[in-house]
Amino acid sequence: MDALSEAVLAGAPAEDLANTPLPATYTAAHLRTEDVGIFEGVADKDVRKSLHVGEVPMPELAPDEVLVAVMASAINYNTVWSATFEPLPTFAFLTRLGRQGGFAARHDLPYHVVGSDGAGVVVRTGAAVSRWGVGDHVVVSCVQVDDHEPATHADAMLGSEQRIWGYETNFGGLAHFAVVKASQLLSKPGHLTWEEAAGTLLTAATSYRMLISDKGARIKLGDVVLIWGATGGLGAFAVQLVKQAGGIPVGVVSSREKARALRALGCDVVIDRSELGVGTAVTGDEMIEQGKRLGRAIRQAVGEDPSVVFDYVGRATFGISVFVVRRGGTVVTCGSTTGYQHEYDNRYLWMHSKRIVGSHAANLMEQAECNRLFGLGKLVPVLSEVHPLDDVGEAARLVQLNQHIGKVGVLCLAPEEGLGVTDPELRSAIGESALNPLRQ
């Protein structure tokens, strides 16, 4: 292990960290350009074949950037997309970014360090960074923006130069070190361990924007909210947010095991779609029939149709979502894990004055508001298991096959679980079981 990593793990003071030389290389989960065609004509695009863990060169730091020693990270579905080179190889993003020249040119490399979550310790700051200092404990937002772009100052997610770190940029979080913009950082909640904190920001803030923000559905007290994939990373945080907002979460899952986990999260209504026979990629009359079955089940449980549907599943569920949401209701979507081409019956949209809202990640203010809820103990992590960085392929494979619950964590520099807590009093007040409802 390099001297800087050893100093971080030893809890060295900021001055010592700043004076310890950077290593020339670091360990990272990465993709390689020579692998881009390996899945052509292959039915099972197994991400374990394309995700490599090994040494990569340490990049130079731009003036507005920070180098973070990553203690832990997490798997998101964009890492699965990256590792299957679909819907297109992410090297195309890196090439496009590199054409800007200057420091952007660093990103266009024959390898791509992936990962869009992270928690760790600041070990270097660029010359233009004043808000953050060496030794700070931070969590990393997945959103990189160009703060010279006017649209960014209205809503960062509307900027044409907005990118997802570790997916549309290089030097991501599934590594011992990560390069991030200073505007991506928030303070780590002190009562959380490294792995708990690392698995929160991307999915929780995405769910926050979808449900709570004025850019999303803006749920209110008493709203019935249908949540597809309610034990996934996005869905499990959506359940918590609906509960905290005074709404009624109706969670849909695909197995009895996931139904048990959803009840542990405190979801008001749990629907196992495998028992009900809904949520398959169908169209036309069968799609409407599935919507009717789901609608009856929801009305039987809560007495009314949902006012909001939270949908990131996509093709397999979207037509049902549009059908089942109440008159004047809102379907909010942030992804399509089962396919991007959606089919729905437009009569039920226009004649019933429903809305479809597209939502992507979250701006820094939304992320800060969401992170504050973790700091207050109002939201808790949804980790189900944790893997070492060397096993990142196995961790990503679980997500690829939808065999996971909640978030799958990855230890990077942290040698074991349970480290990084600086507020043991709050942790004790909340309770270990309450902090980890999906690990029971």
Buried (B, 14 or more C-beta within 10 A) or exposed (E): EBEBBEBBBEEBEBEBBBEBEBBEBBBBBBBBEEBBEBBEEEEEBBBBBBBBBEEBEBBEBBEBBBBBBBBBBBBBBBBBBBBBBEEEBBBEBBEBBBEEEEBBEBBBBEBBBBBBBBBBBBBBBBEEBEEBEBBBBBBBBBBBBBEEBEBBEEBBBBBEBBBBBBBBBBBBBBBBBBBBBBBBBBBBBBBBBBBBBBBBBBBBBBBBBBBBBEBBBBBEEEBBBBBBBBBBBBBBBBBBBBBEBEBBBBBBBBBEEBBBBBBBBEBBBBBBBBEBEBBBBBEEEEBBBBBBBBBEBBBEBBEEBBBBBBBBBBBBBBBBBBBBBBEEBBBBBBBBBBEEEBBBBEEBBEEBEBEBBEBBBBBBEBBBBBBBBBBEBBBBBBBBBBBBBEBBBBBBBBBBEBEBBBBBBBBBBBEEBEBBBEEEEBBEEBEEEEBBBBBE
